[in-house]
Amino acid sequence: MDRLSLIAVAVALIATGASAQQGPLAPGMSCRQANLLVTSRGAIVLRTGQNTYDRYVRSQAFCLSTEFTRPAWVLTADEPQCFIGYTCVDTPPSVGWLSLHDLKDLLN
């Protein structure tokens, strides 16, 4: 790699690291504040720690049509497990001991 390419890669890595640390921090909010933030915006990237974050949504409407919602709880200033909404996942939810994928296979 030439010098210019190395500088470009270094700048990209630094920018990526910095962007991961932006946004609201759940442990610094009350449970109500975190829940209202997700509810009012519909979808938001919320930090859950110094280097951890996830995208939380109000409902299935904020996920891709191929995704499913999974209930999400986070640590907040006043609650160790605060329900704030959902995350969008690729895996169908389980129904009892069968997943929706298993039920589909049984019906076909």
C-alpha positions in Angstrom: 0.0 0.0 0.0 1.2 3.5 -0.7 1.3 6.2 2.0 -1.9 7.8 0.9 -3.8 4.6 1.1 -2.5 4.0 4.6 -3.6 7.4 5.7 -7.1 6.9 4.2 -7.5 3.6 6.1 -6.3 5.2 9.4 -8.7 8.1 9.0 -11.6 5.6 8.3 -10.8 3.6 11.4 -10.6 6.6 13.6 -13.9 8.0 12.2 -15.6 4.6 12.8 -14.5 4.5 16.4 -15.6 8.0 17.1 -19.1 7.5 15.6 -19.6 4.5 17.9 -19.3 6.7 20.9 -22.0 9.3 19.8 -25.6 9.2 20.8 -27.6 8.8 24.0 -26.3 6.7 26.8 -29.0 4.5 28.4 -27.2 4.0 31.8 -27.3 7.8 32.2 -31.0 8.0 31.8 -34.0 6.9 33.8 -36.0 4.0 32.5 -38.9 6.3 31.6 -36.6 8.6 29.6 -35.0 5.8 27.6 -38.5 4.3 26.9 -39.9 7.7 25.8 -36.9 8.3 23.5 -37.5 5.0 21.6 -41.3 5.6 21.6 -41.1 9.2 20.3 -38.5 8.6 17.6 -39.7 5.2 16.5 -36.1 3.9 15.9 -32.9 5.0 17.6 -29.3 3.9 18.1 -28.8 3.9 21.8 -25.5 3.3 23.6 -25.7 0.7 26.4 -22.1 1.1 27.5 -18.8 2.8 26.6 -18.3 0.7 23.5 -21.7 -1.0 23.0 -24.8 0.1 21.3 -27.8 -1.3 19.4 -30.7 -0.1 17.4 -34.0 -0.1 19.3 -37.4 0.3 17.7 -41.0 1.1 18.8 -42.6 -1.6 16.7 -42.3 -4.0 13.7 -43.0 -1.1 11.4 -39.4 0.1 11.9 -37.8 -3.2 10.9 -37.2 -4.6 7.4 -40.1 -6.7 6.1 -37.8 -9.8 6.5 -37.0 -9.1 10.1 -38.8 -9.8 13.4 -39.0 -7.9 16.7 -37.4 -9.1 19.9 -38.2 -7.4 23.2 -35.2 -5.5 24.6 -34.2 -4.6 28.1 -31.3 -2.3 29.0 -29.6 -1.0 32.1 -30.7 2.5 33.0 -29.9 4.8 35.9 -32.8 3.6 38.0 -33.5 0.0 36.6 -31.2 -2.9 36.1 -33.6 -4.2 33.3 -35.7 -1.6 31.7 -38.0 -2.6 28.8 -37.4 0.1 26.2 -38.9 -1.5 23.1 -37.6 -4.0 20.6 -34.6 -4.9 18.4 -35.0 -6.1 14.8 -33.6 -9.7 14.3 -33.4 -12.1 11.4 -34.5 -15.1 13.5 -38.3 -15.7 13.9 -39.5 -15.7 17.6 -40.1 -19.0 19.3 -43.7 -20.1 20.0 -43.6 -22.4 23.0 -41.1 -25.1 22.2 -41.5 -24.6 18.4 -40.2 -21.7 16.3 -42.3 -20.2 13.6 -39.9 -21.8 11.1 -40.7 -25.3 12.7 -44.4 -24.6 12.5 -44.1 -23.7 8.8 -42.3 -27.0 8.1 -44.9 -29.0 10.0 -47.7 -27.4 8.0 -46.1 -28.0 4.6 
